[in-house]
């Protein structure tokens, strides 16, 4: 496992210490790992959204009207009750 020393502005350091003191994280290392993991997952989600947008752009224009498209979407939503 890599060991790193990081310098942070005081407000960030205070926030980290408060998070650890709250009991949400066992240590500063746990918090940093969690933040990095979230950032990695966020980048992956953004990349996936970009892929889907590109796919949509490349798929061409739908011949249906906006009303027809929304009616189709509504028909796919499960009804409760």
PyMOL Python script that loads the backbone (N, CA, C, O; Angstrom):
from pymol import cmd

cmd.read_pdbstr("""\
ATOM      1  N   UNK A   1       0.846  -1.175   0.000  1.00  0.00           N
ATOM      2  CA  UNK A   1       0.000   0.000   0.000  1.00  0.00           C
ATOM      3  C   UNK A   1       0.889   1.235   0.000  1.00  0.00           C
ATOM      4  O   UNK A   1       1.907   1.278   0.690  1.00  0.00           O
ATOM      5  N   UNK A   2       0.499   2.233  -0.776  1.00  0.00           N
ATOM      6  CA  UNK A   2       1.288   3.464  -0.877  1.00  0.00           C
ATOM      7  C   UNK A   2       1.065   4.342   0.349  1.00  0.00           C
ATOM      8  O   UNK A   2      -0.046   4.432   0.872  1.00  0.00           O
ATOM      9  N   UNK A   3       2.128   4.980   0.793  1.00  0.00           N
ATOM     10  CA  UNK A   3       2.041   5.958   1.874  1.00  0.00           C
ATOM     11  C   UNK A   3       2.354   7.311   1.284  1.00  0.00           C
ATOM     12  O   UNK A   3       3.326   7.472   0.546  1.00  0.00           O
ATOM     13  N   UNK A   4       1.506   8.307   1.621  1.00  0.00           N
ATOM     14  CA  UNK A   4       1.678   9.645   1.062  1.00  0.00           C
ATOM     15  C   UNK A   4       1.512  10.688   2.150  1.00  0.00           C
ATOM     16  O   UNK A   4       0.723  10.527   3.081  1.00  0.00           O
ATOM     17  N   UNK A   5       2.267  11.750   2.010  1.00  0.00           N
ATOM     18  CA  UNK A   5       2.089  12.919   2.872  1.00  0.00           C
ATOM     19  C   UNK A   5       1.413  13.992   2.039  1.00  0.00           C
ATOM     20  O   UNK A   5       1.837  14.273   0.917  1.00  0.00           O
ATOM     21  N   UNK A   6       0.368  14.590   2.582  1.00  0.00           N
ATOM     22  CA  UNK A   6      -0.412  15.564   1.838  1.00  0.00           C
ATOM     23  C   UNK A   6      -0.544  16.840   2.662  1.00  0.00           C
ATOM     24  O   UNK A   6      -0.810  16.790   3.862  1.00  0.00           O
ATOM     25  N   UNK A   7      -0.355  17.979   2.007  1.00  0.00           N
ATOM     26  CA  UNK A   7      -0.580  19.268   2.649  1.00  0.00           C
ATOM     27  C   UNK A   7      -1.932  19.792   2.200  1.00  0.00           C
ATOM     28  O   UNK A   7      -2.240  19.805   1.008  1.00  0.00           O
ATOM     29  N   UNK A   8      -2.735  20.223   3.159  1.00  0.00           N
ATOM     30  CA  UNK A   8      -4.072  20.722   2.862  1.00  0.00           C
ATOM     31  C   UNK A   8      -4.278  22.075   3.522  1.00  0.00           C
ATOM     32  O   UNK A   8      -3.664  22.370   4.547  1.00  0.00           O
ATOM     33  N   UNK A   9      -5.141  22.896   2.937  1.00  0.00           N
ATOM     34  CA  UNK A   9      -5.510  24.129   3.620  1.00  0.00           C
ATOM     35  C   UNK A   9      -6.204  23.798   4.947  1.00  0.00           C
ATOM     36  O   UNK A   9      -6.843  22.754   5.076  1.00  0.00           O
ATOM     37  N   UNK A  10      -6.076  24.665   5.894  1.00  0.00           N
ATOM     38  CA  UNK A  10      -6.606  24.406   7.231  1.00  0.00           C
ATOM     39  C   UNK A  10      -8.090  24.033   7.236  1.00  0.00           C
ATOM     40  O   UNK A  10      -8.468  23.101   7.946  1.00  0.00           O
ATOM     41  N   UNK A  11      -8.950  24.724   6.470  1.00  0.00           N
ATOM     42  CA  UNK A  11     -10.369  24.327   6.498  1.00  0.00           C
ATOM     43  C   UNK A  11     -10.599  22.879   6.056  1.00  0.00           C
ATOM     44  O   UNK A  11     -11.475  22.196   6.587  1.00  0.00           O
ATOM     45  N   UNK A  12      -9.813  22.415   5.088  1.00  0.00           N
ATOM     46  CA  UNK A  12      -9.949  21.021   4.648  1.00  0.00           C
ATOM     47  C   UNK A  12      -9.491  20.065   5.746  1.00  0.00           C
ATOM     48  O   UNK A  12     -10.136  19.051   6.014  1.00  0.00           O
ATOM     49  N   UNK A  13      -8.383  20.401   6.366  1.00  0.00           N
ATOM     50  CA  UNK A  13      -7.886  19.577   7.468  1.00  0.00           C
ATOM     51  C   UNK A  13      -8.882  19.526   8.611  1.00  0.00           C
ATOM     52  O   UNK A  13      -9.096  18.471   9.208  1.00  0.00           O
ATOM     53  N   UNK A  14      -9.497  20.674   8.919  1.00  0.00           N
ATOM     54  CA  UNK A  14     -10.513  20.716   9.972  1.00  0.00           C
ATOM     55  C   UNK A  14     -11.693  19.825   9.619  1.00  0.00           C
ATOM     56  O   UNK A  14     -12.200  19.089  10.466  1.00  0.00           O
ATOM     57  N   UNK A  15     -12.129  19.895   8.362  1.00  0.00           N
ATOM     58  CA  UNK A  15     -13.261  19.074   7.930  1.00  0.00           C
ATOM     59  C   UNK A  15     -12.932  17.588   8.070  1.00  0.00           C
ATOM     60  O   UNK A  15     -13.750  16.807   8.558  1.00  0.00           O
ATOM     61  N   UNK A  16     -11.739  17.208   7.642  1.00  0.00           N
ATOM     62  CA  UNK A  16     -11.317  15.808   7.751  1.00  0.00           C
ATOM     63  C   UNK A  16     -11.310  15.365   9.201  1.00  0.00           C
ATOM     64  O   UNK A  16     -11.826  14.297   9.530  1.00  0.00           O
ATOM     65  N   UNK A  17     -10.734  16.170  10.061  1.00  0.00           N
ATOM     66  CA  UNK A  17     -10.686  15.821  11.481  1.00  0.00           C
ATOM     67  C   UNK A  17     -12.084  15.709  12.082  1.00  0.00           C
ATOM     68  O   UNK A  17     -12.328  14.831  12.910  1.00  0.00           O
ATOM     69  N   UNK A  18     -13.003  16.583  11.680  1.00  0.00           N
ATOM     70  CA  UNK A  18     -14.382  16.516  12.165  1.00  0.00           C
ATOM     71  C   UNK A  18     -15.066  15.240  11.702  1.00  0.00           C
ATOM     72  O   UNK A  18     -15.785  14.600  12.469  1.00  0.00           O
ATOM     73  N   UNK A  19     -14.841  14.872  10.445  1.00  0.00           N
ATOM     74  CA  UNK A  19     -15.434  13.640   9.918  1.00  0.00           C
ATOM     75  C   UNK A  19     -14.942  12.416  10.682  1.00  0.00           C
ATOM     76  O   UNK A  19     -15.728  11.533  11.026  1.00  0.00           O
ATOM     77  N   UNK A  20     -13.645  12.369  10.943  1.00  0.00           N
ATOM     78  CA  UNK A  20     -13.083  11.233  11.676  1.00  0.00           C
ATOM     79  C   UNK A  20     -13.596  11.244  13.118  1.00  0.00           C
ATOM     80  O   UNK A  20     -13.955  10.196  13.656  1.00  0.00           O
ATOM     81  N   UNK A  21     -13.631  12.426  13.747  1.00  0.00           N
ATOM     82  CA  UNK A  21     -14.098  12.530  15.129  1.00  0.00           C
ATOM     83  C   UNK A  21     -15.569  12.144  15.254  1.00  0.00           C
ATOM     84  O   UNK A  21     -15.995  11.681  16.312  1.00  0.00           O
ATOM     85  N   UNK A  22     -16.346  12.325  14.195  1.00  0.00           N
ATOM     86  CA  UNK A  22     -17.774  11.994  14.241  1.00  0.00           C
ATOM     87  C   UNK A  22     -18.001  10.484  14.333  1.00  0.00           C
ATOM     88  O   UNK A  22     -19.092  10.035  14.684  1.00  0.00           O
ATOM     89  N   UNK A  23     -16.973   9.713  14.018  1.00  0.00           N
ATOM     90  CA  UNK A  23     -17.092   8.264  14.063  1.00  0.00           C
ATOM     91  C   UNK A  23     -17.476   7.646  12.731  1.00  0.00           C
ATOM     92  O   UNK A  23     -17.555   6.424  12.608  1.00  0.00           O
ATOM     93  N   UNK A  24     -17.711   8.478  11.744  1.00  0.00           N
ATOM     94  CA  UNK A  24     -18.088   7.951  10.427  1.00  0.00           C
ATOM     95  C   UNK A  24     -16.923   7.187   9.801  1.00  0.00           C
ATOM     96  O   UNK A  24     -17.128   6.217   9.071  1.00  0.00           O
ATOM     97  N   UNK A  25     -15.718   7.624  10.088  1.00  0.00           N
ATOM     98  CA  UNK A  25     -14.516   6.977   9.576  1.00  0.00           C
ATOM     99  C   UNK A  25     -13.619   6.606  10.737  1.00  0.00           C
ATOM    100  O   UNK A  25     -13.527   7.337  11.723  1.00  0.00           O
ATOM    101  N   UNK A  26     -12.956   5.461  10.615  1.00  0.00           N
ATOM    102  CA  UNK A  26     -12.071   4.998  11.682  1.00  0.00           C
ATOM    103  C   UNK A  26     -10.766   5.779  11.715  1.00  0.00           C
ATOM    104  O   UNK A  26     -10.121   5.876  12.759  1.00  0.00           O
ATOM    105  N   UNK A  27     -10.375   6.342  10.557  1.00  0.00           N
ATOM    106  CA  UNK A  27      -9.106   7.065  10.482  1.00  0.00           C
ATOM    107  C   UNK A  27      -9.132   8.013   9.285  1.00  0.00           C
ATOM    108  O   UNK A  27     -10.021   7.954   8.436  1.00  0.00           O
ATOM    109  N   UNK A  28      -8.138   8.878   9.247  1.00  0.00           N
ATOM    110  CA  UNK A  28      -7.975   9.768   8.102  1.00  0.00           C
ATOM    111  C   UNK A  28      -7.770   8.934   6.840  1.00  0.00           C
ATOM    112  O   UNK A  28      -8.307   9.269   5.784  1.00  0.00           O
ATOM    113  N   UNK A  29      -7.012   7.870   6.938  1.00  0.00           N
ATOM    114  CA  UNK A  29      -6.773   7.003   5.778  1.00  0.00           C
ATOM    115  C   UNK A  29      -8.074   6.428   5.241  1.00  0.00           C
ATOM    116  O   UNK A  29      -8.277   6.383   4.027  1.00  0.00           O
ATOM    117  N   UNK A  30      -8.965   5.983   6.137  1.00  0.00           N
ATOM    118  CA  UNK A  30     -10.253   5.455   5.699  1.00  0.00           C
ATOM    119  C   UNK A  30     -11.053   6.513   4.948  1.00  0.00           C
ATOM    120  O   UNK A  30     -11.663   6.223   3.918  1.00  0.00           O
ATOM    121  N   UNK A  31     -11.048   7.737   5.464  1.00  0.00           N
ATOM    122  CA  UNK A  31     -11.772   8.828   4.810  1.00  0.00           C
ATOM    123  C   UNK A  31     -11.186   9.112   3.428  1.00  0.00           C
ATOM    124  O   UNK A  31     -11.927   9.253   2.456  1.00  0.00           O
ATOM    125  N   UNK A  32      -9.874   9.194   3.341  1.00  0.00           N
ATOM    126  CA  UNK A  32      -9.232   9.499   2.060  1.00  0.00           C
ATOM    127  C   UNK A  32      -9.515   8.394   1.054  1.00  0.00           C
ATOM    128  O   UNK A  32      -9.796   8.682  -0.109  1.00  0.00           O
ATOM    129  N   UNK A  33      -9.446   7.140   1.475  1.00  0.00           N
ATOM    130  CA  UNK A  33      -9.753   6.031   0.569  1.00  0.00           C
ATOM    131  C   UNK A  33     -11.193   6.133   0.069  1.00  0.00           C
ATOM    132  O   UNK A  33     -11.464   5.902  -1.109  1.00  0.00           O
ATOM    133  N   UNK A  34     -12.117   6.481   0.973  1.00  0.00           N
ATOM    134  CA  UNK A  34     -13.517   6.613   0.590  1.00  0.00           C
ATOM    135  C   UNK A  34     -13.709   7.744  -0.419  1.00  0.00           C
ATOM    136  O   UNK A  34     -14.431   7.577  -1.402  1.00  0.00           O
ATOM    137  N   UNK A  35     -13.074   8.888  -0.186  1.00  0.00           N
ATOM    138  CA  UNK A  35     -13.194  10.028  -1.098  1.00  0.00           C
ATOM    139  C   UNK A  35     -12.609   9.678  -2.464  1.00  0.00           C
ATOM    140  O   UNK A  35     -13.202  10.009  -3.491  1.00  0.00           O
ATOM    141  N   UNK A  36     -11.473   9.023  -2.489  1.00  0.00           N
ATOM    142  CA  UNK A  36     -10.846   8.647  -3.765  1.00  0.00           C
ATOM    143  C   UNK A  36     -11.719   7.633  -4.494  1.00  0.00           C
ATOM    144  O   UNK A  36     -11.897   7.730  -5.708  1.00  0.00           O
ATOM    145  N   UNK A  37     -12.264   6.662  -3.767  1.00  0.00           N
ATOM    146  CA  UNK A  37     -13.152   5.662  -4.369  1.00  0.00           C
ATOM    147  C   UNK A  37     -14.377   6.339  -4.992  1.00  0.00           C
ATOM    148  O   UNK A  37     -14.776   6.005  -6.108  1.00  0.00           O
ATOM    149  N   UNK A  38     -14.970   7.290  -4.264  1.00  0.00           N
ATOM    150  CA  UNK A  38     -16.127   8.017  -4.801  1.00  0.00           C
ATOM    151  C   UNK A  38     -15.753   8.785  -6.065  1.00  0.00           C
ATOM    152  O   UNK A  38     -16.529   8.825  -7.020  1.00  0.00           O
ATOM    153  N   UNK A  39     -14.589   9.385  -6.077  1.00  0.00           N
ATOM    154  CA  UNK A  39     -14.133  10.156  -7.248  1.00  0.00           C
ATOM    155  C   UNK A  39     -13.941   9.246  -8.458  1.00  0.00           C
ATOM    156  O   UNK A  39     -14.309   9.604  -9.577  1.00  0.00           O
ATOM    157  N   UNK A  40     -13.363   8.069  -8.225  1.00  0.00           N
ATOM    158  CA  UNK A  40     -13.170   7.104  -9.309  1.00  0.00           C
ATOM    159  C   UNK A  40     -14.525   6.679  -9.866  1.00  0.00           C
ATOM    160  O   UNK A  40     -14.711   6.639 -11.083  1.00  0.00           O
ATOM    161  N   UNK A  41     -15.481   6.357  -8.973  1.00  0.00           N
ATOM    162  CA  UNK A  41     -16.814   5.947  -9.410  1.00  0.00           C
ATOM    163  C   UNK A  41     -17.514   7.073 -10.161  1.00  0.00           C
ATOM    164  O   UNK A  41     -18.205   6.824 -11.149  1.00  0.00           O
ATOM    165  N   UNK A  42     -17.342   8.308  -9.701  1.00  0.00           N
ATOM    166  CA  UNK A  42     -17.938   9.459 -10.378  1.00  0.00           C
ATOM    167  C   UNK A  42     -17.401   9.586 -11.800  1.00  0.00           C
ATOM    168  O   UNK A  42     -18.169   9.801 -12.738  1.00  0.00           O
ATOM    169  N   UNK A  43     -16.093   9.455 -11.962  1.00  0.00           N
ATOM    170  CA  UNK A  43     -15.499   9.534 -13.301  1.00  0.00           C
ATOM    171  C   UNK A  43     -16.032   8.437 -14.211  1.00  0.00           C
ATOM    172  O   UNK A  43     -16.269   8.666 -15.398  1.00  0.00           O
ATOM    173  N   UNK A  44     -16.221   7.235 -13.647  1.00  0.00           N
ATOM    174  CA  UNK A  44     -16.753   6.131 -14.436  1.00  0.00           C
ATOM    175  C   UNK A  44     -18.199   6.413 -14.857  1.00  0.00           C
ATOM    176  O   UNK A  44     -18.583   6.122 -15.990  1.00  0.00           O
ATOM    177  N   UNK A  45     -19.004   6.984 -13.940  1.00  0.00           N
ATOM    178  CA  UNK A  45     -20.387   7.325 -14.290  1.00  0.00           C
ATOM    179  C   UNK A  45     -20.423   8.408 -15.362  1.00  0.00           C
ATOM    180  O   UNK A  45     -21.221   8.325 -16.296  1.00  0.00           O
ATOM    181  N   UNK A  46     -19.579   9.410 -15.241  1.00  0.00           N
ATOM    182  CA  UNK A  46     -19.527  10.483 -16.233  1.00  0.00           C
ATOM    183  C   UNK A  46     -19.120   9.918 -17.594  1.00  0.00           C
ATOM    184  O   UNK A  46     -19.695  10.284 -18.619  1.00  0.00           O
ATOM    185  N   UNK A  47     -18.134   9.034 -17.600  1.00  0.00           N
ATOM    186  CA  UNK A  47     -17.700   8.421 -18.860  1.00  0.00           C
ATOM    187  C   UNK A  47     -18.851   7.631 -19.481  1.00  0.00           C
ATOM    188  O   UNK A  47     -19.034   7.664 -20.698  1.00  0.00           O
ATOM    189  N   UNK A  48     -19.624   6.927 -18.663  1.00  0.00           N
ATOM    190  CA  UNK A  48     -20.754   6.147 -19.180  1.00  0.00           C
ATOM    191  C   UNK A  48     -21.828   7.070 -19.752  1.00  0.00           C
ATOM    192  O   UNK A  48     -22.378   6.790 -20.818  1.00  0.00           O
ATOM    193  N   UNK A  49     -22.133   8.168 -19.055  1.00  0.00           N
ATOM    194  CA  UNK A  49     -23.116   9.130 -19.565  1.00  0.00           C
ATOM    195  C   UNK A  49     -22.639   9.693 -20.895  1.00  0.00           C
ATOM    196  O   UNK A  49     -23.431   9.825 -21.829  1.00  0.00           O
ATOM    197  N   UNK A  50     -21.371  10.022 -20.994  1.00  0.00           N
ATOM    198  CA  UNK A  50     -20.829  10.539 -22.257  1.00  0.00           C
ATOM    199  C   UNK A  50     -20.950   9.511 -23.382  1.00  0.00           C
ATOM    200  O   UNK A  50     -21.267   9.864 -24.518  1.00  0.00           O
ATOM    201  N   UNK A  51     -20.698   8.242 -23.066  1.00  0.00           N
ATOM    202  CA  UNK A  51     -20.869   7.184 -24.063  1.00  0.00           C
ATOM    203  C   UNK A  51     -22.318   7.111 -24.539  1.00  0.00           C
ATOM    204  O   UNK A  51     -22.582   6.998 -25.737  1.00  0.00           O
ATOM    205  N   UNK A  52     -23.261   7.178 -23.586  1.00  0.00           N
ATOM    206  CA  UNK A  52     -24.674   7.107 -23.943  1.00  0.00           C
ATOM    207  C   UNK A  52     -25.111   8.322 -24.746  1.00  0.00           C
ATOM    208  O   UNK A  52     -25.903   8.198 -25.679  1.00  0.00           O
ATOM    209  N   UNK A  53     -24.599   9.500 -24.387  1.00  0.00           N
ATOM    210  CA  UNK A  53     -24.907  10.698 -25.163  1.00  0.00           C
ATOM    211  C   UNK A  53     -24.396  10.569 -26.592  1.00  0.00           C
ATOM    212  O   UNK A  53     -25.102  10.901 -27.545  1.00  0.00           O
ATOM    213  N   UNK A  54     -23.176  10.090 -26.733  1.00  0.00           N
ATOM    214  CA  UNK A  54     -22.592   9.897 -28.063  1.00  0.00           C
ATOM    215  C   UNK A  54     -23.415   8.889 -28.863  1.00  0.00           C
ATOM    216  O   UNK A  54     -23.668   9.084 -30.052  1.00  0.00           O
ATOM    217  N   UNK A  55     -23.823   7.821 -28.205  1.00  0.00           N
ATOM    218  CA  UNK A  55     -24.657   6.812 -28.865  1.00  0.00           C
ATOM    219  C   UNK A  55     -25.976   7.441 -29.329  1.00  0.00           C
ATOM    220  O   UNK A  55     -26.440   7.185 -30.440  1.00  0.00           O
ATOM    221  N   UNK A  56     -26.567   8.261 -28.468  1.00  0.00           N
ATOM    222  CA  UNK A  56     -27.816   8.924 -28.833  1.00  0.00           C
ATOM    223  C   UNK A  56     -27.641   9.879 -29.992  1.00  0.00           C
ATOM    224  O   UNK A  56     -28.473   9.915 -30.899  1.00  0.00           O
ATOM    225  N   UNK A  57     -26.577  10.649 -29.973  1.00  0.00           N
ATOM    226  CA  UNK A  57     -26.299  11.596 -31.051  1.00  0.00           C
ATOM    227  C   UNK A  57     -26.113  10.856 -32.367  1.00  0.00           C
ATOM    228  O   UNK A  57     -26.596  11.296 -33.411  1.00  0.00           O
ATOM    229  N   UNK A  58     -25.414   9.737 -32.311  1.00  0.00           N
ATOM    230  CA  UNK A  58     -25.127   8.977 -33.525  1.00  0.00           C
ATOM    231  C   UNK A  58     -26.298   8.133 -34.014  1.00  0.00           C
ATOM    232  O   UNK A  58     -26.248   7.591 -35.118  1.00  0.00           O
ATOM    233  N   UNK A  59     -27.350   8.015 -33.208  1.00  0.00           N
ATOM    234  CA  UNK A  59     -28.464   7.140 -33.588  1.00  0.00           C
ATOM    235  C   UNK A  59     -29.429   7.789 -34.575  1.00  0.00           C
ATOM    236  O   UNK A  59     -30.293   7.118 -35.138  1.00  0.00           O
ATOM    237  N   UNK A  60     -29.282   9.072 -34.777  1.00  0.00           N
ATOM    238  CA  UNK A  60     -30.153   9.736 -35.746  1.00  0.00           C
ATOM    239  C   UNK A  60     -31.391  10.324 -35.099  1.00  0.00           C
ATOM    240  O   UNK A  60     -31.546  10.307 -33.878  1.00  0.00           O
ATOM    241  N   UNK A  61     -32.264  10.841 -35.938  1.00  0.00           N
ATOM    242  CA  UNK A  61     -33.470  11.507 -35.471  1.00  0.00           C
ATOM    243  C   UNK A  61     -34.614  10.499 -35.431  1.00  0.00           C
ATOM    244  O   UNK A  61     -34.835   9.753 -36.385  1.00  0.00           O
ATOM    245  N   UNK A  62     -35.329  10.487 -34.324  1.00  0.00           N
ATOM    246  CA  UNK A  62     -36.481   9.603 -34.165  1.00  0.00           C
ATOM    247  C   UNK A  62     -37.639  10.159 -34.999  1.00  0.00           C
ATOM    248  O   UNK A  62     -37.945  11.348 -34.906  1.00  0.00           O
ATOM    249  N   UNK A  63     -38.274   9.333 -35.795  1.00  0.00           N
ATOM    250  CA  UNK A  63     -39.366   9.837 -36.641  1.00  0.00           C
ATOM    251  C   UNK A  63     -40.645  10.146 -35.855  1.00  0.00           C
ATOM    252  O   UNK A  63     -41.561  10.779 -36.380  1.00  0.00           O
ATOM    253  N   UNK A  64     -40.705   9.697 -34.591  1.00  0.00           N
ATOM    254  CA  UNK A  64     -41.908   9.929 -33.789  1.00  0.00           C
ATOM    255  C   UNK A  64     -41.956  11.368 -33.285  1.00  0.00           C
ATOM    256  O   UNK A  64     -40.932  12.046 -33.195  1.00  0.00           O
ATOM    257  N   UNK A  65     -43.160  11.816 -32.961  1.00  0.00           N
ATOM    258  CA  UNK A  65     -43.325  13.140 -32.362  1.00  0.00           C
ATOM    259  C   UNK A  65     -42.903  13.070 -30.892  1.00  0.00           C
ATOM    260  O   UNK A  65     -42.774  11.984 -30.328  1.00  0.00           O
ATOM    261  N   UNK A  66     -42.696  14.206 -30.296  1.00  0.00           N
ATOM    262  CA  UNK A  66     -42.341  14.260 -28.872  1.00  0.00           C
ATOM    263  C   UNK A  66     -43.441  13.602 -28.048  1.00  0.00           C
ATOM    264  O   UNK A  66     -43.144  12.853 -27.117  1.00  0.00           O
ATOM    265  N   UNK A  67     -44.692  13.864 -28.367  1.00  0.00           N
ATOM    266  CA  UNK A  67     -45.810  13.248 -27.641  1.00  0.00           C
ATOM    267  C   UNK A  67     -45.776  11.730 -27.741  1.00  0.00           C
ATOM    268  O   UNK A  67     -46.032  11.032 -26.760  1.00  0.00           O
ATOM    269  N   UNK A  68     -45.458  11.222 -28.925  1.00  0.00           N
ATOM    270  CA  UNK A  68     -45.376   9.767 -29.109  1.00  0.00           C
ATOM    271  C   UNK A  68     -44.221   9.176 -28.295  1.00  0.00           C
ATOM    272  O   UNK A  68     -44.351   8.102 -27.708  1.00  0.00           O
ATOM    273  N   UNK A  69     -43.119   9.873 -28.270  1.00  0.00           N
ATOM    274  CA  UNK A  69     -41.953   9.390 -27.506  1.00  0.00           C
ATOM    275  C   UNK A  69     -42.301   9.329 -26.020  1.00  0.00           C
ATOM    276  O   UNK A  69     -42.018   8.331 -25.358  1.00  0.00           O
ATOM    277  N   UNK A  70     -42.915  10.396 -25.490  1.00  0.00           N
ATOM    278  CA  UNK A  70     -43.264  10.403 -24.063  1.00  0.00           C
ATOM    279  C   UNK A  70     -44.347   9.372 -23.749  1.00  0.00           C
ATOM    280  O   UNK A  70     -44.326   8.768 -22.676  1.00  0.00           O
ATOM    281  N   UNK A  71     -45.287   9.163 -24.661  1.00  0.00           N
ATOM    282  CA  UNK A  71     -46.311   8.133 -24.451  1.00  0.00           C
ATOM    283  C   UNK A  71     -45.655   6.757 -24.364  1.00  0.00           C
ATOM    284  O   UNK A  71     -46.051   5.929 -23.543  1.00  0.00           O
ATOM    285  N   UNK A  72     -44.667   6.514 -25.200  1.00  0.00           N
ATOM    286  CA  UNK A  72     -43.931   5.249 -25.173  1.00  0.00           C
ATOM    287  C   UNK A  72     -43.200   5.086 -23.843  1.00  0.00           C
ATOM    288  O   UNK A  72     -43.218   4.011 -23.243  1.00  0.00           O
ATOM    289  N   UNK A  73     -42.560   6.155 -23.390  1.00  0.00           N
ATOM    290  CA  UNK A  73     -41.842   6.095 -22.113  1.00  0.00           C
ATOM    291  C   UNK A  73     -42.824   5.814 -20.980  1.00  0.00           C
ATOM    292  O   UNK A  73     -42.567   4.958 -20.133  1.00  0.00           O
ATOM    293  N   UNK A  74     -43.947   6.528 -20.961  1.00  0.00           N
ATOM    294  CA  UNK A  74     -44.949   6.334 -19.897  1.00  0.00           C
ATOM    295  C   UNK A  74     -45.472   4.893 -19.892  1.00  0.00           C
ATOM    296  O   UNK A  74     -45.737   4.328 -18.831  1.00  0.00           O
ATOM    297  N   UNK A  75     -45.616   4.314 -21.066  1.00  0.00           N
ATOM    298  CA  UNK A  75     -46.141   2.946 -21.150  1.00  0.00           C
ATOM    299  C   UNK A  75     -45.182   1.918 -20.556  1.00  0.00           C
ATOM    300  O   UNK A  75     -45.592   0.805 -20.226  1.00  0.00           O
ATOM    301  N   UNK A  76     -43.928   2.279 -20.422  1.00  0.00           N
ATOM    302  CA  UNK A  76     -42.915   1.363 -19.878  1.00  0.00           C
ATOM    303  C   UNK A  76     -42.766   1.469 -18.367  1.00  0.00           C
ATOM    304  O   UNK A  76     -42.093   0.644 -17.749  1.00  0.00           O
ATOM    305  N   UNK A  77     -43.393   2.485 -17.768  1.00  0.00           N
ATOM    306  CA  UNK A  77     -43.279   2.692 -16.329  1.00  0.00           C
ATOM    307  C   UNK A  77     -44.276   1.763 -15.626  1.00  0.00           C
ATOM    308  O   UNK A  77     -45.474   1.806 -15.906  1.00  0.00           O
ATOM    309  N   UNK A  78     -43.774   0.923 -14.712  1.00  0.00           N
ATOM    310  CA  UNK A  78     -44.686   0.019 -13.996  1.00  0.00           C
ATOM    311  C   UNK A  78     -45.713   0.817 -13.173  1.00  0.00           C
ATOM    312  O   UNK A  78     -45.382   1.824 -12.548  1.00  0.00           O
ATOM    313  N   UNK A  79     -46.923   0.355 -13.193  1.00  0.00           N
ATOM    314  CA  UNK A  79     -48.005   0.989 -12.423  1.00  0.00           C
ATOM    315  C   UNK A  79     -48.153   0.264 -11.090  1.00  0.00           C
ATOM    316  O   UNK A  79     -48.189  -0.966 -11.056  1.00  0.00           O
ATOM    317  N   UNK A  80     -48.240   1.010  -9.998  1.00  0.00           N
ATOM    318  CA  UNK A  80     -48.489   0.423  -8.681  1.00  0.00           C
ATOM    319  C   UNK A  80     -49.991   0.431  -8.431  1.00  0.00           C
ATOM    320  O   UNK A  80     -50.665   1.438  -8.651  1.00  0.00           O
ATOM    321  N   UNK A  81     -50.496  -0.682  -7.976  1.00  0.00           N
ATOM    322  CA  UNK A  81     -51.905  -0.718  -7.599  1.00  0.00           C
ATOM    323  C   UNK A  81     -52.709  -1.369  -8.565  1.00  0.00           C
ATOM    324  O   UNK A  81     -53.922  -1.477  -8.387  1.00  0.00           O
TER     325      UNK A  81
END
""", "prot")
cmd.dss("prot")
cmd.show_as("cartoon", "prot")
cmd.util.cbc("prot")
cmd.orient("prot")
